[in-house]
Amino acid sequence: MTPLDPTPLGDLLKVASAPDYHRWEEQIRRTGGCADPIHLTGWTLHKDKTNGQTHNSTEGEPGGRLRLPCGNRRASRCPSCARTYAGDTCHLIRASLAGDDRRDIPATVRDHPRVFATLTAPSFGPVHPAMETRTADRL
C-alpha cells in the first residue's frame, strides 16, 4: 500500500473551512464541471441609465478571481463544455427547423425550404489530410 500525499487533503480542508466556501461552491456549480475553467480577475464599471453606475470587482470572490466555463466544444479537452455545446446546438437547429415560441421563431418556418450549406474559401487551401494527398498527386 502506498501512502497518500497529504497536500491535496490539506488544500481540500482549507477550501471547505473558508468563510467564502459557499461562493466558491456556487462558482464551481456554475462552471458545470468544466475541466479547465477560465479565471478572471479585475473589475468592471457599468453605466445603467436607470440606476446609475454599477461597479463589480473580483476582490470579494474566493481567491480574488471569478471562474467561468472554458466553452471548448471538443470532448477530448472538456467533456462538460462539449456536452453543453452539443445540447445548445441541437436545440438551436431544432428551433430553426420546427419553430419555437420561446425564441420568437414561428411554427411557419416548417414550410420554408431547408438548406444546410458548408462553404470553404479557396484561400484556406486543403482542409482535410486526404485532400492534401490528392492535391500533391496532381502536381
N, CA, C and O atoms as CSV, one atom per row, in Angstrom:
chain,resi,resn,atom,element,x,y,z
A,1,MET,N,N,0.831,-1.164,0.000
A,1,MET,CA,C,0.000,0.000,0.000
A,1,MET,C,C,0.889,1.245,0.000
A,1,MET,O,O,1.788,1.355,0.834
A,2,THR,N,N,0.655,2.177,-0.914
A,2,THR,CA,C,1.447,3.396,-0.977
A,2,THR,C,C,0.775,4.477,-0.134
A,2,THR,O,O,-0.450,4.596,-0.133
A,3,PRO,N,N,1.567,5.252,0.574
A,3,PRO,CA,C,0.983,6.319,1.397
A,3,PRO,C,C,0.415,7.436,0.520
A,3,PRO,O,O,0.951,7.730,-0.549
A,4,LEU,N,N,-0.654,8.042,0.973
A,4,LEU,CA,C,-1.276,9.145,0.245
A,4,LEU,C,C,-0.541,10.443,0.523
A,4,LEU,O,O,-0.020,10.658,1.617
A,5,ASP,N,N,-0.509,11.290,-0.469
A,5,ASP,CA,C,0.082,12.618,-0.322
A,5,ASP,C,C,-0.891,13.480,0.488
A,5,ASP,O,O,-2.037,13.642,0.068
A,6,PRO,N,N,-0.486,14.031,1.617
A,6,PRO,CA,C,-1.406,14.806,2.453
A,6,PRO,C,C,-1.712,16.207,1.907
A,6,PRO,O,O,-2.623,16.866,2.408
A,7,THR,N,N,-0.974,16.677,0.893
A,7,THR,CA,C,-1.165,18.039,0.378
A,7,THR,C,C,-2.570,18.276,-0.173
A,7,THR,O,O,-3.189,19.275,0.195
A,8,PRO,N,N,-3.115,17.392,-1.053
A,8,PRO,CA,C,-4.476,17.646,-1.552
A,8,PRO,C,C,-5.525,17.657,-0.440
A,8,PRO,O,O,-6.471,18.443,-0.483
A,9,LEU,N,N,-5.355,16.787,0.550
A,9,LEU,CA,C,-6.306,16.761,1.657
A,9,LEU,C,C,-6.249,18.062,2.448
A,9,LEU,O,O,-7.285,18.584,2.861
A,10,GLY,N,N,-5.048,18.585,2.661
A,10,GLY,CA,C,-4.889,19.865,3.357
A,10,GLY,C,C,-5.526,21.005,2.576
A,10,GLY,O,O,-6.171,21.880,3.154
A,11,ASP,N,N,-5.338,20.990,1.242
A,11,ASP,CA,C,-5.955,22.015,0.392
A,11,ASP,C,C,-7.475,21.926,0.437
A,11,ASP,O,O,-8.164,22.944,0.493
A,12,LEU,N,N,-7.991,20.697,0.411
A,12,LEU,CA,C,-9.432,20.486,0.466
A,12,LEU,C,C,-10.014,21.012,1.774
A,12,LEU,O,O,-11.041,21.690,1.770
A,13,LEU,N,N,-9.367,20.706,2.879
A,13,LEU,CA,C,-9.843,21.191,4.185
A,13,LEU,C,C,-9.764,22.711,4.279
A,13,LEU,O,O,-10.627,23.342,4.889
A,14,LYS,N,N,-8.736,23.299,3.679
A,14,LYS,CA,C,-8.575,24.755,3.686
A,14,LYS,C,C,-9.724,25.429,2.929
A,14,LYS,O,O,-10.283,26.420,3.399
A,15,VAL,N,N,-10.073,24.887,1.756
A,15,VAL,CA,C,-11.164,25.456,0.956
A,15,VAL,C,C,-12.505,25.245,1.656
A,15,VAL,O,O,-13.313,26.171,1.734
A,16,ALA,N,N,-12.751,24.033,2.168
A,16,ALA,CA,C,-14.031,23.707,2.793
A,16,ALA,C,C,-14.274,24.499,4.070
A,16,ALA,O,O,-15.426,24.734,4.435
A,17,SER,N,N,-13.218,24.912,4.751
A,17,SER,CA,C,-13.403,25.660,6.000
A,17,SER,C,C,-13.323,27.174,5.810
A,17,SER,O,O,-13.454,27.925,6.776
A,18,ALA,N,N,-13.110,27.625,4.578
A,18,ALA,CA,C,-13.012,29.065,4.316
A,18,ALA,C,C,-14.383,29.723,4.473
A,18,ALA,O,O,-15.404,29.094,4.194
A,19,PRO,N,N,-14.416,30.981,4.916
A,19,PRO,CA,C,-15.704,31.659,5.092
A,19,PRO,C,C,-16.449,31.893,3.771
A,19,PRO,O,O,-17.672,32.035,3.774
A,20,ASP,N,N,-15.729,31.935,2.646
A,20,ASP,CA,C,-16.379,32.156,1.352
A,20,ASP,C,C,-16.585,30.844,0.582
A,20,ASP,O,O,-16.692,30.847,-0.644
A,21,TYR,N,N,-16.639,29.727,1.313
A,21,TYR,CA,C,-16.800,28.419,0.676
A,21,TYR,C,C,-18.064,28.354,-0.178
A,21,TYR,O,O,-18.030,27.819,-1.286
A,22,HIS,N,N,-19.176,28.888,0.320
A,22,HIS,CA,C,-20.437,28.798,-0.420
A,22,HIS,C,C,-20.365,29.541,-1.754
A,22,HIS,O,O,-20.952,29.093,-2.739
A,23,ARG,N,N,-19.659,30.664,-1.799
A,23,ARG,CA,C,-19.490,31.393,-3.064
A,23,ARG,C,C,-18.604,30.590,-4.012
A,23,ARG,O,O,-18.861,30.537,-5.215
A,24,TRP,N,N,-17.555,29.963,-3.465
A,24,TRP,CA,C,-16.668,29.120,-4.270
A,24,TRP,C,C,-17.458,27.949,-4.850
A,24,TRP,O,O,-17.319,27.626,-6.030
A,25,GLU,N,N,-18.289,27.312,-4.020
A,25,GLU,CA,C,-19.105,26.190,-4.469
A,25,GLU,C,C,-20.079,26.641,-5.568
A,25,GLU,O,O,-20.304,25.908,-6.531
A,26,GLU,N,N,-20.653,27.832,-5.431
A,26,GLU,CA,C,-21.554,28.380,-6.444
A,26,GLU,C,C,-20.835,28.568,-7.780
A,26,GLU,O,O,-21.387,28.269,-8.839
A,27,GLN,N,N,-19.605,29.064,-7.719
A,27,GLN,CA,C,-18.827,29.247,-8.955
A,27,GLN,C,C,-18.531,27.906,-9.616
A,27,GLN,O,O,-18.624,27.782,-10.838
A,28,ILE,N,N,-18.178,26.907,-8.822
A,28,ILE,CA,C,-17.868,25.579,-9.359
A,28,ILE,C,C,-19.108,24.976,-10.006
A,28,ILE,O,O,-19.020,24.392,-11.086
A,29,ARG,N,N,-20.274,25.114,-9.351
A,29,ARG,CA,C,-21.526,24.612,-9.930
A,29,ARG,C,C,-21.850,25.325,-11.239
A,29,ARG,O,O,-22.286,24.694,-12.202
A,30,ARG,N,N,-21.634,26.657,-11.275
A,30,ARG,CA,C,-21.951,27.430,-12.474
A,30,ARG,C,C,-21.061,27.032,-13.654
A,30,ARG,O,O,-21.484,27.142,-14.805
A,31,THR,N,N,-19.845,26.577,-13.389
A,31,THR,CA,C,-18.989,26.133,-14.494
A,31,THR,C,C,-19.441,24.782,-15.031
A,31,THR,O,O,-18.987,24.359,-16.094
A,32,GLY,N,N,-20.322,24.103,-14.318
A,32,GLY,CA,C,-20.885,22.846,-14.807
A,32,GLY,C,C,-19.889,21.709,-14.870
A,32,GLY,O,O,-20.039,20.807,-15.694
A,33,GLY,N,N,-18.881,21.727,-14.024
A,33,GLY,CA,C,-17.884,20.669,-14.033
A,33,GLY,C,C,-16.827,20.853,-15.103
A,33,GLY,O,O,-16.196,19.881,-15.519
A,34,CYS,N,N,-16.620,22.074,-15.556
A,34,CYS,CA,C,-15.629,22.376,-16.583
A,34,CYS,C,C,-14.247,21.875,-16.158
A,34,CYS,O,O,-13.830,22.070,-15.016
A,35,ALA,N,N,-13.546,21.229,-17.089
A,35,ALA,CA,C,-12.228,20.668,-16.803
A,35,ALA,C,C,-11.145,21.736,-16.700
A,35,ALA,O,O,-10.141,21.530,-16.018
A,36,ASP,N,N,-11.333,22.870,-17.362
A,36,ASP,CA,C,-10.310,23.916,-17.377
A,36,ASP,C,C,-10.980,25.294,-17.357
A,36,ASP,O,O,-10.971,26.005,-18.362
A,37,PRO,N,N,-11.566,25.673,-16.200
A,37,PRO,CA,C,-12.289,26.946,-16.167
A,37,PRO,C,C,-11.378,28.149,-16.379
A,37,PRO,O,O,-10.181,28.101,-16.094
A,38,ILE,N,N,-11.966,29.221,-16.881
A,38,ILE,CA,C,-11.247,30.479,-17.082
A,38,ILE,C,C,-11.318,31.251,-15.772
A,38,ILE,O,O,-12.386,31.351,-15.169
A,39,HIS,N,N,-10.199,31.793,-15.332
A,39,HIS,CA,C,-10.125,32.559,-14.094
A,39,HIS,C,C,-9.982,34.038,-14.435
A,39,HIS,O,O,-8.956,34.464,-14.966
A,40,LEU,N,N,-11.010,34.814,-14.128
A,40,LEU,CA,C,-10.990,36.246,-14.408
A,40,LEU,C,C,-10.653,37.027,-13.149
A,40,LEU,O,O,-11.119,36.702,-12.057
A,41,THR,N,N,-9.834,38.064,-13.314
A,41,THR,CA,C,-9.546,38.981,-12.210
A,41,THR,C,C,-9.697,40.405,-12.728
A,41,THR,O,O,-9.457,40.687,-13.902
A,42,GLY,N,N,-10.100,41.293,-11.829
A,42,GLY,CA,C,-10.225,42.692,-12.223
A,42,GLY,C,C,-11.553,43.277,-11.802
A,42,GLY,O,O,-12.170,42.837,-10.831
A,43,TRP,N,N,-11.981,44.278,-12.550
A,43,TRP,CA,C,-13.233,44.947,-12.212
A,43,TRP,C,C,-13.913,45.460,-13.474
A,43,TRP,O,O,-13.287,45.587,-14.527
A,44,THR,N,N,-15.201,45.751,-13.350
A,44,THR,CA,C,-15.961,46.334,-14.446
A,44,THR,C,C,-16.757,47.516,-13.915
A,44,THR,O,O,-17.128,47.548,-12.742
A,45,LEU,N,N,-17.009,48.460,-14.759
A,45,LEU,CA,C,-17.842,49.608,-14.428
A,45,LEU,C,C,-18.921,49.684,-15.493
A,45,LEU,O,O,-18.633,49.874,-16.675
A,46,HIS,N,N,-20.160,49.534,-15.064
A,46,HIS,CA,C,-21.293,49.500,-15.986
A,46,HIS,C,C,-22.165,50.717,-15.720
A,46,HIS,O,O,-22.553,50.970,-14.580
A,47,LYS,N,N,-22.470,51.461,-16.759
A,47,LYS,CA,C,-23.317,52.643,-16.619
A,47,LYS,C,C,-24.733,52.263,-17.036
A,47,LYS,O,O,-24.999,51.991,-18.206
A,48,ASP,N,N,-25.624,52.248,-16.068
A,48,ASP,CA,C,-27.019,51.919,-16.297
A,48,ASP,C,C,-27.828,53.204,-16.312
A,48,ASP,O,O,-27.694,54.023,-15.403
A,49,LYS,N,N,-28.661,53.400,-17.321
A,49,LYS,CA,C,-29.427,54.641,-17.457
A,49,LYS,C,C,-30.427,54.827,-16.321
A,49,LYS,O,O,-30.714,55.960,-15.935
A,50,THR,N,N,-30.951,53.755,-15.791
A,50,THR,CA,C,-31.965,53.880,-14.744
A,50,THR,C,C,-31.369,53.933,-13.337
A,50,THR,O,O,-31.858,54.683,-12.492
A,51,ASN,N,N,-30.326,53.152,-13.076
A,51,ASN,CA,C,-29.778,53.058,-11.719
A,51,ASN,C,C,-28.453,53.787,-11.519
A,51,ASN,O,O,-27.947,53.831,-10.397
A,52,GLY,N,N,-27.897,54.343,-12.542
A,52,GLY,CA,C,-26.580,54.969,-12.425
A,52,GLY,C,C,-25.484,53.964,-12.711
A,52,GLY,O,O,-25.653,53.077,-13.547
A,53,GLN,N,N,-24.353,54.099,-12.017
A,53,GLN,CA,C,-23.209,53.234,-12.270
A,53,GLN,C,C,-23.229,52.011,-11.360
A,53,GLN,O,O,-23.637,52.083,-10.200
A,54,THR,N,N,-22.781,50.892,-11.912
A,54,THR,CA,C,-22.632,49.662,-11.148
A,54,THR,C,C,-21.177,49.235,-11.269
A,54,THR,O,O,-20.634,49.156,-12.371
A,55,HIS,N,N,-20.555,48.964,-10.144
A,55,HIS,CA,C,-19.148,48.550,-10.111
A,55,HIS,C,C,-19.084,47.116,-9.611
A,55,HIS,O,O,-19.602,46.809,-8.538
A,56,ASN,N,N,-18.452,46.239,-10.379
A,56,ASN,CA,C,-18.237,44.845,-9.979
A,56,ASN,C,C,-16.746,44.591,-9.924
A,56,ASN,O,O,-15.989,45.071,-10.769
A,57,SER,N,N,-16.327,43.829,-8.918
A,57,SER,CA,C,-14.911,43.519,-8.754
A,57,SER,C,C,-14.749,42.073,-8.321
A,57,SER,O,O,-15.630,41.509,-7.673
A,58,THR,N,N,-13.622,41.478,-8.679
A,58,THR,CA,C,-13.337,40.108,-8.249
A,58,THR,C,C,-12.635,40.069,-6.893
A,58,THR,O,O,-12.291,38.993,-6.403
A,59,GLU,N,N,-12.421,41.232,-6.288
A,59,GLU,CA,C,-11.750,41.259,-4.987
A,59,GLU,C,C,-12.502,40.462,-3.931
A,59,GLU,O,O,-11.875,39.840,-3.074
A,60,GLY,N,N,-13.825,40.466,-3.973
A,60,GLY,CA,C,-14.619,39.745,-2.987
A,60,GLY,C,C,-14.861,38.286,-3.320
A,60,GLY,O,O,-15.486,37.571,-2.536
A,61,GLU,N,N,-14.380,37.831,-4.462
A,61,GLU,CA,C,-14.571,36.439,-4.872
A,61,GLU,C,C,-13.521,35.553,-4.208
A,61,GLU,O,O,-12.449,36.033,-3.839
A,62,PRO,N,N,-13.824,34.252,-4.053
A,62,PRO,CA,C,-12.844,33.328,-3.473
A,62,PRO,C,C,-11.550,33.313,-4.290
A,62,PRO,O,O,-11.576,33.100,-5.503
A,63,GLY,N,N,-10.451,33.535,-3.634
A,63,GLY,CA,C,-9.159,33.574,-4.318
A,63,GLY,C,C,-8.971,34.818,-5.158
A,63,GLY,O,O,-7.985,34.917,-5.889
A,64,GLY,N,N,-9.890,35.777,-5.076
A,64,GLY,CA,C,-9.791,37.015,-5.833
A,64,GLY,C,C,-10.035,36.839,-7.324
A,64,GLY,O,O,-9.598,37.662,-8.129
A,65,ARG,N,N,-10.737,35.760,-7.698
A,65,ARG,CA,C,-10.993,35.535,-9.119
A,65,ARG,C,C,-12.371,34.916,-9.328
A,65,ARG,O,O,-12.926,34.262,-8.445
A,66,LEU,N,N,-12.899,35.141,-10.513
A,66,LEU,CA,C,-14.192,34.623,-10.918
A,66,LEU,C,C,-13.955,33.491,-11.906
A,66,LEU,O,O,-13.204,33.652,-12.868
A,67,ARG,N,N,-14.584,32.363,-11.679
A,67,ARG,CA,C,-14.399,31.202,-12.537
A,67,ARG,C,C,-15.564,31.090,-13.520
A,67,ARG,O,O,-16.727,31.180,-13.128
A,68,LEU,N,N,-15.242,30.892,-14.801
A,68,LEU,CA,C,-16.233,30.723,-15.863
A,68,LEU,C,C,-15.878,29.477,-16.670
A,68,LEU,O,O,-14.702,29.125,-16.759
A,69,PRO,N,N,-16.869,28.800,-17.264
A,69,PRO,CA,C,-16.555,27.610,-18.067
A,69,PRO,C,C,-15.738,27.978,-19.303
A,69,PRO,O,O,-15.894,29.065,-19.859
A,70,CYS,N,N,-14.866,27.063,-19.728
A,70,CYS,CA,C,-13.982,27.336,-20.868
A,70,CYS,C,C,-14.751,27.416,-22.188
A,70,CYS,O,O,-14.344,28.150,-23.088
A,71,GLY,N,N,-15.858,26.672,-22.318
A,71,GLY,CA,C,-16.658,26.718,-23.537
A,71,GLY,C,C,-16.074,25.926,-24.698
A,71,GLY,O,O,-16.534,26.069,-25.831
A,72,ASN,N,N,-15.068,25.092,-24.439
A,72,ASN,CA,C,-14.457,24.300,-25.501
A,72,ASN,C,C,-15.448,23.252,-25.984
A,72,ASN,O,O,-16.088,22.592,-25.166
A,73,ARG,N,N,-15.587,23.086,-27.301
A,73,ARG,CA,C,-16.568,22.137,-27.813
A,73,ARG,C,C,-15.988,20.768,-28.114
A,73,ARG,O,O,-16.711,19.881,-28.568
A,74,ARG,N,N,-14.689,20.575,-27.870
A,74,ARG,CA,C,-14.072,19.267,-28.092
A,74,ARG,C,C,-14.128,18.434,-26.816
A,74,ARG,O,O,-13.617,18.855,-25.778
A,75,ALA,N,N,-14.747,17.255,-26.886
A,75,ALA,CA,C,-14.905,16.395,-25.716
A,75,ALA,C,C,-13.559,15.924,-25.175
A,75,ALA,O,O,-13.446,15.632,-23.985
A,76,SER,N,N,-12.546,15.844,-26.021
A,76,SER,CA,C,-11.228,15.423,-25.556
A,76,SER,C,C,-10.588,16.482,-24.658
A,76,SER,O,O,-9.714,16.161,-23.853
A,77,ARG,N,N,-11.010,17.727,-24.788
A,77,ARG,CA,C,-10.456,18.813,-23.967
A,77,ARG,C,C,-11.302,19.083,-22.725
A,77,ARG,O,O,-10.766,19.265,-21.632
A,78,CYS,N,N,-12.637,19.109,-22.897
A,78,CYS,CA,C,-13.532,19.385,-21.771
A,78,CYS,C,C,-14.883,18.713,-22.043
A,78,CYS,O,O,-15.726,19.279,-22.739
A,79,PRO,N,N,-15.090,17.516,-21.500
A,79,PRO,CA,C,-16.334,16.795,-21.753
A,79,PRO,C,C,-17.580,17.577,-21.338
A,79,PRO,O,O,-18.598,17.530,-22.028
A,80,SER,N,N,-17.507,18.280,-20.237
A,80,SER,CA,C,-18.662,19.023,-19.736
A,80,SER,C,C,-19.089,20.142,-20.693
A,80,SER,O,O,-20.265,20.238,-21.045
A,81,CYS,N,N,-18.153,20.975,-21.109
A,81,CYS,CA,C,-18.479,22.076,-22.024
A,81,CYS,C,C,-18.888,21.551,-23.396
A,81,CYS,O,O,-19.754,22.137,-24.044
A,82,ALA,N,N,-18.280,20.457,-23.850
A,82,ALA,CA,C,-18.647,19.864,-25.135
A,82,ALA,C,C,-20.085,19.364,-25.096
A,82,ALA,O,O,-20.821,19.512,-26.072
A,83,ARG,N,N,-20.488,18.774,-23.977
A,83,ARG,CA,C,-21.860,18.287,-23.825
A,83,ARG,C,C,-22.846,19.456,-23.845
A,83,ARG,O,O,-23.904,19.370,-24.469
A,84,THR,N,N,-22.499,20.541,-23.167
A,84,THR,CA,C,-23.346,21.737,-23.164
A,84,THR,C,C,-23.465,22.309,-24.569
A,84,THR,O,O,-24.562,22.656,-25.008
A,85,TYR,N,N,-22.339,22.410,-25.278
A,85,TYR,CA,C,-22.334,22.944,-26.642
A,85,TYR,C,C,-23.208,22.089,-27.560
A,85,TYR,O,O,-23.995,22.620,-28.344
A,86,ALA,N,N,-23.070,20.766,-27.461
A,86,ALA,CA,C,-23.851,19.864,-28.312
A,86,ALA,C,C,-25.342,20.023,-28.030
A,86,ALA,O,O,-26.144,20.057,-28.964
A,87,GLY,N,N,-25.721,20.120,-26.767
A,87,GLY,CA,C,-27.131,20.306,-26.417
A,87,GLY,C,C,-27.675,21.618,-26.924
A,87,GLY,O,O,-28.786,21.671,-27.451
A,88,ASP,N,N,-26.896,22.689,-26.768
A,88,ASP,CA,C,-27.329,24.004,-27.259
A,88,ASP,C,C,-27.497,23.991,-28.773
A,88,ASP,O,O,-28.467,24.535,-29.300
A,89,THR,N,N,-26.552,23.370,-29.468
A,89,THR,CA,C,-26.607,23.307,-30.927
A,89,THR,C,C,-27.839,22.534,-31.380
A,89,THR,O,O,-28.525,22.937,-32.319
A,90,CYS,N,N,-28.112,21.433,-30.712
A,90,CYS,CA,C,-29.277,20.617,-31.056
A,90,CYS,C,C,-30.557,21.437,-30.904
A,90,CYS,O,O,-31.418,21.406,-31.783
A,91,HIS,N,N,-30.688,22.164,-29.804
A,91,HIS,CA,C,-31.886,22.978,-29.575
A,91,HIS,C,C,-32.009,24.103,-30.599
A,91,HIS,O,O,-33.110,24.390,-31.070
A,92,LEU,N,N,-30.898,24.738,-30.947
A,92,LEU,CA,C,-30.945,25.823,-31.930
A,92,LEU,C,C,-31.358,25.316,-33.312
A,92,LEU,O,O,-32.165,25.947,-33.995
A,93,ILE,N,N,-30.806,24.184,-33.716
A,93,ILE,CA,C,-31.151,23.631,-35.027
A,93,ILE,C,C,-32.614,23.207,-35.042
A,93,ILE,O,O,-33.333,23.477,-36.005
A,94,ARG,N,N,-33.053,22.544,-33.976
A,94,ARG,CA,C,-34.454,22.120,-33.911
A,94,ARG,C,C,-35.390,23.328,-33.950
A,94,ARG,O,O,-36.397,23.313,-34.657
A,95,ALA,N,N,-35.058,24.371,-33.191
A,95,ALA,CA,C,-35.913,25.566,-33.162
A,95,ALA,C,C,-35.972,26.233,-34.530
A,95,ALA,O,O,-37.020,26.741,-34.929
A,96,SER,N,N,-34.855,26.234,-35.247
A,96,SER,CA,C,-34.853,26.890,-36.555
A,96,SER,C,C,-35.580,26.071,-37.613
A,96,SER,O,O,-36.012,26.622,-38.625
A,97,LEU,N,N,-35.724,24.754,-37.395
A,97,LEU,CA,C,-36.437,23.908,-38.353
A,97,LEU,C,C,-37.926,23.761,-38.031
A,97,LEU,O,O,-38.756,23.661,-38.935
A,98,ALA,N,N,-38.257,23.748,-36.737
A,98,ALA,CA,C,-39.643,23.476,-36.345
A,98,ALA,C,C,-40.343,24.666,-35.709
A,98,ALA,O,O,-41.564,24.653,-35.552
A,99,GLY,N,N,-39.598,25.680,-35.346
A,99,GLY,CA,C,-40.188,26.833,-34.665
A,99,GLY,C,C,-40.084,26.679,-33.156
A,99,GLY,O,O,-39.989,25.567,-32.636
A,100,ASP,N,N,-40.104,27.800,-32.468
A,100,ASP,CA,C,-40.002,27.794,-31.014
A,100,ASP,C,C,-40.559,29.104,-30.481
A,100,ASP,O,O,-40.019,30.175,-30.760
A,101,ASP,N,N,-41.637,29.021,-29.715
A,101,ASP,CA,C,-42.275,30.226,-29.173
A,101,ASP,C,C,-41.354,30.982,-28.226
A,101,ASP,O,O,-41.396,32.211,-28.177
A,102,ARG,N,N,-40.523,30.266,-27.473
A,102,ARG,CA,C,-39.630,30.929,-26.508
A,102,ARG,C,C,-38.585,31.787,-27.189
A,102,ARG,O,O,-38.100,32.757,-26.605
A,103,ARG,N,N,-38.232,31.445,-28.416
A,103,ARG,CA,C,-37.209,32.213,-29.141
A,103,ARG,C,C,-37.824,33.082,-30.236
A,103,ARG,O,O,-37.110,33.587,-31.102
A,104,ASP,N,N,-39.139,33.257,-30.199
A,104,ASP,CA,C,-39.861,34.069,-31.190
A,104,ASP,C,C,-39.647,33.571,-32.618
A,104,ASP,O,O,-39.549,34.372,-33.549
A,105,ILE,N,N,-39.575,32.258,-32.791
A,105,ILE,CA,C,-39.472,31.658,-34.121
A,105,ILE,C,C,-40.818,30.994,-34.398
A,105,ILE,O,O,-41.157,30.004,-33.749
A,106,PRO,N,N,-41.588,31.515,-35.344
A,106,PRO,CA,C,-42.933,30.973,-35.591
A,106,PRO,C,C,-42.891,29.556,-36.168
A,106,PRO,O,O,-41.907,29.153,-36.790
A,107,ALA,N,N,-43.969,28.817,-35.952
A,107,ALA,CA,C,-44.069,27.446,-36.464
A,107,ALA,C,C,-44.130,27.411,-37.988
A,107,ALA,O,O,-43.944,26.350,-38.585
A,108,THR,N,N,-44.386,28.544,-38.625
A,108,THR,CA,C,-44.462,28.594,-40.095
A,108,THR,C,C,-43.109,28.336,-40.763
A,108,THR,O,O,-43.056,28.127,-41.975
A,109,VAL,N,N,-42.011,28.347,-39.990
A,109,VAL,CA,C,-40.705,28.051,-40.596
A,109,VAL,C,C,-40.648,26.624,-41.116
A,109,VAL,O,O,-39.796,26.300,-41.943
A,110,ARG,N,N,-41.556,25.759,-40.633
A,110,ARG,CA,C,-41.593,24.371,-41.117
A,110,ARG,C,C,-41.885,24.299,-42.606
A,110,ARG,O,O,-41.481,23.353,-43.284
A,111,ASP,N,N,-42.590,25.307,-43.110
A,111,ASP,CA,C,-42.980,25.310,-44.520
A,111,ASP,C,C,-41.902,25.872,-45.442
A,111,ASP,O,O,-42.039,25.788,-46.662
A,112,HIS,N,N,-40.847,26.436,-44.893
A,112,HIS,CA,C,-39.787,27.048,-45.698
A,112,HIS,C,C,-38.810,25.981,-46.190
A,112,HIS,O,O,-38.624,24.963,-45.524
A,113,PRO,N,N,-38.188,26.201,-47.342
A,113,PRO,CA,C,-37.165,25.255,-47.806
A,113,PRO,C,C,-35.971,25.250,-46.848
A,113,PRO,O,O,-35.647,26.261,-46.224
A,114,ARG,N,N,-35.331,24.089,-46.750
A,114,ARG,CA,C,-34.194,23.940,-45.831
A,114,ARG,C,C,-32.931,23.613,-46.621
A,114,ARG,O,O,-32.918,22.719,-47.466
A,115,VAL,N,N,-31.881,24.354,-46.325
A,115,VAL,CA,C,-30.584,24.110,-46.955
A,115,VAL,C,C,-29.523,24.218,-45.874
A,115,VAL,O,O,-29.488,25.188,-45.116
A,116,PHE,N,N,-28.659,23.213,-45.809
A,116,PHE,CA,C,-27.533,23.261,-44.889
A,116,PHE,C,C,-26.273,23.240,-45.748
A,116,PHE,O,O,-25.833,22.179,-46.191
A,117,ALA,N,N,-25.706,24.399,-45.977
A,117,ALA,CA,C,-24.548,24.520,-46.861
A,117,ALA,C,C,-23.301,24.849,-46.052
A,117,ALA,O,O,-23.335,25.692,-45.155
A,118,THR,N,N,-22.213,24.186,-46.371
A,118,THR,CA,C,-20.930,24.478,-45.753
A,118,THR,C,C,-20.000,24.964,-46.856
A,118,THR,O,O,-19.756,24.243,-47.824
A,119,LEU,N,N,-19.490,26.159,-46.719
A,119,LEU,CA,C,-18.632,26.749,-47.736
A,119,LEU,C,C,-17.237,26.971,-47.174
A,119,LEU,O,O,-17.082,27.404,-46.032
A,120,THR,N,N,-16.228,26.673,-47.974
A,120,THR,CA,C,-14.846,26.906,-47.580
A,120,THR,C,C,-14.201,27.766,-48.658
A,120,THR,O,O,-14.226,27.417,-49.838
A,121,ALA,N,N,-13.635,28.869,-48.254
A,121,ALA,CA,C,-12.987,29.760,-49.211
A,121,ALA,C,C,-11.732,29.098,-49.779
A,121,ALA,O,O,-11.036,28.387,-49.055
A,122,PRO,N,N,-11.431,29.317,-51.063
A,122,PRO,CA,C,-10.243,28.713,-51.673
A,122,PRO,C,C,-8.942,29.148,-50.988
A,122,PRO,O,O,-7.939,28.435,-51.034
A,123,SER,N,N,-8.969,30.309,-50.361
A,123,SER,CA,C,-7.746,30.801,-49.724
A,123,SER,C,C,-7.324,29.940,-48.531
A,123,SER,O,O,-6.179,30.024,-48.086
A,124,PHE,N,N,-8.237,29.113,-48.010
A,124,PHE,CA,C,-7.883,28.241,-46.889
A,124,PHE,C,C,-7.012,27.081,-47.333
A,124,PHE,O,O,-6.303,26.493,-46.517
A,125,GLY,N,N,-7.053,26.743,-48.620
A,125,GLY,CA,C,-6.284,25.613,-49.117
A,125,GLY,C,C,-6.941,24.310,-48.711
A,125,GLY,O,O,-8.116,24.297,-48.344
A,126,PRO,N,N,-6.196,23.205,-48.772
A,126,PRO,CA,C,-6.764,21.911,-48.394
A,126,PRO,C,C,-7.185,21.936,-46.925
A,126,PRO,O,O,-6.440,22.397,-46.060
A,127,VAL,N,N,-8.388,21.432,-46.662
A,127,VAL,CA,C,-8.884,21.456,-45.284
A,127,VAL,C,C,-8.931,20.065,-44.660
A,127,VAL,O,O,-9.366,19.915,-43.519
A,128,HIS,N,N,-8.493,19.061,-45.388
A,128,HIS,CA,C,-8.511,17.702,-44.866
A,128,HIS,C,C,-7.240,16.995,-45.337
A,128,HIS,O,O,-6.803,17.220,-46.466
A,129,PRO,N,N,-6.626,16.133,-44.491
A,129,PRO,CA,C,-5.388,15.448,-44.910
A,129,PRO,C,C,-5.538,14.668,-46.211
A,129,PRO,O,O,-4.597,14.601,-47.003
A,130,ALA,N,N,-6.716,14.074,-46.441
A,130,ALA,CA,C,-6.907,13.316,-47.683
A,130,ALA,C,C,-6.847,14.247,-48.883
A,130,ALA,O,O,-6.350,13.852,-49.937
A,131,MET,N,N,-7.335,15.460,-48.752
A,131,MET,CA,C,-7.279,16.434,-49.856
A,131,MET,C,C,-5.846,16.844,-50.126
A,131,MET,O,O,-5.472,17.070,-51.277
A,132,GLU,N,N,-5.039,16.943,-49.083
A,132,GLU,CA,C,-3.635,17.320,-49.271
A,132,GLU,C,C,-2.938,16.282,-50.130
A,132,GLU,O,O,-2.149,16.626,-51.010
A,133,THR,N,N,-3.230,14.994,-49.875
A,133,THR,CA,C,-2.616,13.909,-50.637
A,133,THR,C,C,-3.051,13.968,-52.099
A,133,THR,O,O,-2.228,13.834,-53.005
A,134,ARG,N,N,-4.351,14.169,-52.322
A,134,ARG,CA,C,-4.847,14.232,-53.687
A,134,ARG,C,C,-4.277,15.448,-54.420
A,134,ARG,O,O,-3.971,15.356,-55.609
A,135,THR,N,N,-4.133,16.552,-53.753
A,135,THR,CA,C,-3.573,17.755,-54.360
A,135,THR,C,C,-2.107,17.531,-54.717
A,135,THR,O,O,-1.655,17.952,-55.783
A,136,ALA,N,N,-1.379,16.885,-53.849
A,136,ALA,CA,C,0.039,16.626,-54.095
A,136,ALA,C,C,0.217,15.655,-55.267
A,136,ALA,O,O,1.170,15.781,-56.036
A,137,ASP,N,N,-0.710,14.675,-55.406
A,137,ASP,CA,C,-0.627,13.716,-56.513
A,137,ASP,C,C,-0.820,14.390,-57.867
A,137,ASP,O,O,-0.251,13.950,-58.866
A,138,ARG,N,N,-1.622,15.456,-57.907
A,138,ARG,CA,C,-1.907,16.137,-59.157
A,138,ARG,C,C,-0.743,17.012,-59.615
A,138,ARG,O,O,-0.610,17.294,-60.805
A,139,LEU,N,N,0.086,17.436,-58.690
A,139,LEU,CA,C,1.199,18.327,-59.048
A,139,LEU,C,C,2.282,17.592,-59.718
A,139,LEU,O,O,3.295,18.186,-60.087
